[in-house]
Amino acid sequence: MTSIAKTVREIALEQPHSIRVFERLGIDYCCGGRKPLAEACNERDIPVDEVLAALDAAANANEVAPVDWTKGPLGQLITHIVATHHAYVKRELPRLATLAEKVVNRHGDTQAHLPALQHALKQLDEELTQHLAKEENILFPYIAGLELAQTTGTTQPSSCFGTVANPIAMTTREHDAAGGLLAEMDRLSDHFTTPACACPTYHAFYDGLKEFGQDLHQHIHLENNILFPRAIELEASAVSAVA
């Protein structure tokens, strides 16, 4: 349980998940974050019990029983990837870009690596935006159509790319490029290690980048290691059945 006697800044530094709660509720955790949580809640006219409950919920948000995605319908896996990981990417990249701008404006003159880190993040944003669109509009509907055709005994969907292995190969290369940008950001930030002078916003930026990388690795794992091999196998079995 979070102590209401702690300052908002202390909570933000000790509990990275709290940043999103404070941002959502409009509680200043940076420049004005030296006030005790109870006082900050009172100023925003927010019941402190409500904030404590939100902090506890955020802390436990990742405690979900793992799902074996090597089994079950591919359509369900695709829905999970889009609703969980694609949605996360679309939500987090603008937030991280805003944090990057604040940190660069405040510390860029003395922390020479920050502009390069911001540039790498912008490049990742541009690449992932196009990448997700292609998956959601082309590759994923085709895979779902393959599964539907097998389940219902209807005609296999047509495509402009030949075998599904072709767009999968391109998508996998794009995953490798995204992974390279993540590795570059990890290197630039010394494994997301904040300097002694770092303010809560600086911490929030690095914590967000680290969490983003962890989620993207899970995201890519589900696609490269589970969805794509199963899709190739599904298409091959459909071709064999016709032959």
C-alpha positions as CSV (number, residue, x, y, z in Angstrom):
1,M,0.0,0.0,0.0
2,T,1.3,3.4,-1.0
3,S,1.8,5.8,1.9
4,I,-0.1,9.1,1.6
5,A,2.7,10.8,3.5
6,K,5.2,10.3,0.7
7,T,5.5,13.0,-1.9
8,V,4.2,12.5,-5.4
9,R,7.7,12.7,-6.7
10,E,8.9,10.0,-4.4
11,I,6.1,7.7,-5.5
12,A,6.8,8.4,-9.1
13,L,10.4,7.5,-8.8
14,E,9.8,4.4,-6.7
15,Q,6.8,3.1,-8.7
16,P,7.1,3.7,-12.4
17,H,3.6,2.5,-13.1
18,S,2.3,5.4,-11.0
19,I,3.3,7.9,-13.8
20,R,0.3,7.0,-16.0
21,V,-2.1,7.3,-13.0
22,F,-0.7,10.8,-12.2
23,E,-0.9,11.8,-15.8
24,R,-4.5,10.6,-16.2
25,L,-5.6,12.4,-13.0
26,G,-3.6,15.6,-13.7
27,I,-1.4,15.3,-10.6
28,D,2.0,17.0,-11.1
29,Y,4.7,14.5,-10.4
30,C,7.6,16.6,-11.7
31,C,8.1,20.2,-10.9
32,G,5.2,20.3,-8.4
33,G,5.7,16.8,-7.2
34,R,7.3,17.6,-3.9
35,K,4.0,17.8,-2.1
36,P,2.7,14.8,-0.1
37,L,0.2,12.7,-2.0
38,A,-2.6,13.6,0.4
39,E,-2.0,17.3,-0.2
40,A,-1.8,16.9,-4.0
41,C,-5.1,15.0,-4.1
42,N,-6.7,17.7,-2.0
43,E,-5.6,20.4,-4.4
44,R,-7.1,18.5,-7.3
45,D,-10.2,17.7,-5.4
46,I,-9.7,13.9,-5.9
47,P,-10.4,11.5,-3.1
48,V,-7.1,10.0,-1.9
49,D,-8.6,6.6,-1.6
50,E,-9.5,6.7,-5.3
51,V,-5.9,7.5,-6.2
52,L,-4.5,4.8,-3.9
53,A,-6.9,2.3,-5.6
54,A,-5.7,3.4,-9.0
55,L,-2.1,3.0,-8.0
56,D,-2.7,-0.5,-6.7
57,A,-4.6,-1.5,-9.9
58,A,-1.7,-0.2,-12.0
59,A,0.8,-2.1,-10.0
60,N,-1.2,-5.4,-10.4
61,A,-2.1,-4.8,-14.1
62,N,0.5,-7.2,-15.4
63,E,-0.4,-10.0,-13.1
64,V,-2.4,-12.0,-15.7
65,A,-2.3,-15.8,-16.2
66,P,-0.2,-16.6,-19.3
67,V,-2.1,-17.8,-22.4
68,D,-0.7,-20.7,-24.5
69,W,-0.9,-19.0,-28.0
70,T,0.6,-22.0,-29.7
71,K,-2.9,-23.5,-29.5
72,G,-6.3,-22.1,-30.3
73,P,-7.6,-20.1,-33.3
74,L,-5.2,-17.8,-35.0
75,G,-8.0,-15.3,-35.2
76,Q,-8.0,-15.0,-31.4
77,L,-4.2,-14.5,-31.4
78,I,-4.5,-11.8,-34.1
79,T,-7.2,-10.1,-32.1
80,H,-5.0,-10.2,-29.0
81,I,-2.0,-8.8,-30.8
82,V,-4.0,-5.9,-32.3
83,A,-6.0,-5.1,-29.2
84,T,-3.1,-5.4,-26.8
85,H,0.2,-4.7,-28.5
86,H,-0.8,-2.7,-31.5
87,A,-3.0,-0.5,-29.3
88,Y,-0.1,-0.1,-26.8
89,V,2.3,1.0,-29.5
90,K,-0.3,3.6,-30.8
91,R,-0.9,4.9,-27.3
92,E,2.6,5.0,-26.1
93,L,4.6,6.4,-29.0
94,P,2.9,9.9,-28.8
95,R,3.4,9.9,-25.0
96,L,7.0,9.0,-25.3
97,A,7.5,11.7,-28.0
98,T,6.1,14.3,-25.7
99,L,8.3,13.2,-22.8
100,A,11.3,13.2,-25.2
101,E,10.7,16.7,-26.2
102,K,10.4,17.9,-22.6
103,V,13.6,16.1,-21.6
104,V,15.6,17.3,-24.6
105,N,14.4,20.9,-24.1
106,R,15.5,20.7,-20.4
107,H,18.6,18.6,-20.5
108,G,19.7,18.4,-24.2
109,D,22.4,21.0,-23.9
110,T,24.2,19.1,-21.1
111,Q,23.2,15.5,-22.1
112,A,24.5,15.2,-25.6
113,H,23.0,11.8,-26.2
114,L,19.4,12.9,-25.7
115,P,18.8,14.5,-29.2
116,A,20.1,11.3,-30.8
117,L,17.8,9.2,-28.6
118,Q,14.9,11.4,-29.6
119,H,15.8,11.0,-33.3
120,A,15.9,7.2,-32.9
121,L,12.5,7.2,-31.2
122,K,11.0,9.3,-34.0
123,Q,12.4,6.9,-36.6
124,L,10.9,4.0,-34.7
125,D,7.6,5.8,-34.6
126,E,7.6,6.3,-38.4
127,E,8.6,2.7,-39.1
128,L,6.1,1.1,-36.7
129,T,3.2,3.3,-37.9
130,Q,3.6,2.0,-41.4
131,H,4.4,-1.5,-40.2
132,L,1.2,-1.9,-38.1
133,A,-1.0,-0.5,-40.9
134,K,0.3,-3.2,-43.3
135,E,-0.3,-5.9,-40.8
136,E,-3.8,-4.8,-39.9
137,N,-4.9,-4.1,-43.5
138,I,-3.1,-6.8,-45.5
139,L,-1.3,-9.6,-43.6
140,F,-3.6,-10.3,-40.7
141,P,-6.9,-10.3,-42.7
142,Y,-5.3,-12.8,-45.1
143,I,-4.2,-15.1,-42.3
144,A,-7.7,-14.9,-40.7
145,G,-9.2,-15.6,-44.1
146,L,-7.0,-18.7,-44.4
147,E,-8.3,-20.0,-41.1
148,L,-11.9,-19.2,-41.9
149,A,-11.6,-21.0,-45.3
150,Q,-10.2,-24.1,-43.6
151,T,-12.8,-24.0,-40.8
152,T,-15.8,-23.5,-43.1
153,G,-14.6,-25.4,-46.1
154,T,-14.8,-22.4,-48.4
155,T,-12.4,-21.0,-51.0
156,Q,-9.0,-19.9,-49.8
157,P,-8.6,-16.1,-50.0
158,S,-6.6,-14.7,-52.9
159,S,-3.7,-12.4,-52.5
160,C,-1.4,-10.1,-54.5
161,F,1.8,-11.4,-52.8
162,G,1.7,-15.2,-53.7
163,T,2.4,-17.3,-50.6
164,V,2.0,-15.9,-47.2
165,A,5.7,-16.6,-46.6
166,N,6.5,-13.5,-48.7
167,P,4.9,-10.8,-46.6
168,I,6.0,-12.7,-43.5
169,A,9.6,-12.4,-44.6
170,M,9.2,-8.7,-45.2
171,T,7.5,-8.2,-41.9
172,T,10.2,-10.2,-40.1
173,R,12.9,-7.9,-41.6
174,E,10.9,-4.9,-40.3
175,H,10.9,-6.5,-36.9
176,D,14.6,-6.8,-37.1
177,A,14.9,-3.1,-38.0
178,A,12.7,-2.2,-35.0
179,G,14.8,-4.3,-32.7
180,G,17.9,-2.6,-34.0
181,L,16.5,0.8,-33.1
182,L,15.6,-0.5,-29.6
183,A,19.2,-1.7,-29.2
184,E,20.5,1.7,-30.3
185,M,18.3,3.5,-27.8
186,D,19.4,1.1,-25.1
187,R,23.1,1.8,-26.0
188,L,22.5,5.6,-26.1
189,S,20.8,5.6,-22.7
190,D,23.3,3.3,-21.0
191,H,20.6,0.7,-20.6
192,F,18.1,3.4,-19.6
193,T,20.1,4.5,-16.7
194,T,19.2,8.0,-15.6
195,P,21.9,10.4,-14.4
196,A,22.0,11.8,-10.8
197,C,20.5,15.1,-12.0
198,A,17.4,13.4,-13.6
199,C,14.0,14.9,-12.8
200,P,10.9,12.7,-12.6
201,T,10.1,13.5,-16.3
202,Y,13.5,12.2,-17.2
203,H,12.8,9.0,-15.2
204,A,9.4,8.7,-16.8
205,F,10.9,8.9,-20.2
206,Y,13.5,6.2,-19.6
207,D,11.0,4.0,-17.7
208,G,8.6,4.4,-20.6
209,L,11.3,3.5,-23.2
210,K,12.3,0.4,-21.2
211,E,8.7,-0.7,-20.8
212,F,8.1,-0.1,-24.5
213,G,11.0,-2.2,-25.5
214,Q,9.8,-5.1,-23.2
215,D,6.3,-4.9,-24.8
216,L,7.7,-4.8,-28.3
217,H,9.8,-7.8,-27.6
218,Q,6.7,-9.7,-26.4
219,H,4.8,-8.4,-29.5
220,I,7.4,-9.6,-31.9
221,H,7.8,-12.9,-30.2
222,L,4.0,-13.6,-30.7
223,E,4.3,-12.9,-34.4
224,N,7.7,-14.2,-35.4
225,N,7.6,-17.4,-33.2
226,I,4.0,-18.3,-33.1
227,L,1.6,-16.5,-35.5
228,F,3.8,-16.6,-38.6
229,P,5.0,-20.3,-38.4
230,R,1.4,-21.4,-37.8
231,A,0.1,-19.3,-40.7
232,I,2.7,-20.8,-43.1
233,E,1.8,-24.3,-41.9
234,L,-1.9,-23.5,-42.3
235,E,-1.5,-22.3,-45.8
236,A,0.7,-25.3,-46.7
237,S,-2.0,-27.7,-45.3
238,A,-4.6,-26.0,-47.3
239,V,-2.6,-26.4,-50.5
240,S,-2.0,-30.0,-49.8
241,A,-5.7,-30.6,-49.2
242,V,-6.5,-29.1,-52.6
243,A,-3.8,-31.2,-54.3
